[in-house]
Amino acid sequence: MGHEMGHQLKGHVSADKSKRRLANILMAAGIGVARDPQLAAAAGSIAARATLAAFTRGQEVEADRIGLNILNEAGYDPREAVKAAQILVRVHASGAGPLMFATHPDPVERLANVQAWIGTAWDADYADRIVSTREFEGIKAAYR
């Protein structure tokens, strides 16, 4: 959740909307200029691929870093993000990973980034900051 909030905070979403507008202009131009329908379709496809990728890898890295800060500020231990990154590494290695791996940083690189950031930023004892409820503990127990 912190990662997605990072995209919002850095304006990546509005940048994505600008890319979509540019794609529409490029596709319209490609269709208008090309007399050959296949050439027009190819031009539109190239424009779409070039401009419609959700976020750049740099934006994904930036959102990861901001997400860790959000976790920390919200009272959660950002070191837990290492476990999430390790899961992404395992999923990617199994070959069963989602399409997000095409646009996101390599999971091994992401894990290394998270470990490096955590190693330099947070050494607090989070044990006294963890808040839980009986309901949440029940949910965790049900899914272990």
Buried (B, 14 or more C-beta within 10 A) or exposed (E): EBBBBBBEBBEBBEEBEEBEEBBBEBBEBBBEEBEEEEEBBEBBEEBBEEBEBBBBBEBBBBBBBBBBBBBBEEEBBBBEBBEEBBEBBEBBEEEEBEEEEEEBBEBEBBBBBBBEBBEEBBEEEBEEEEEEEEEEEEEEEEEE
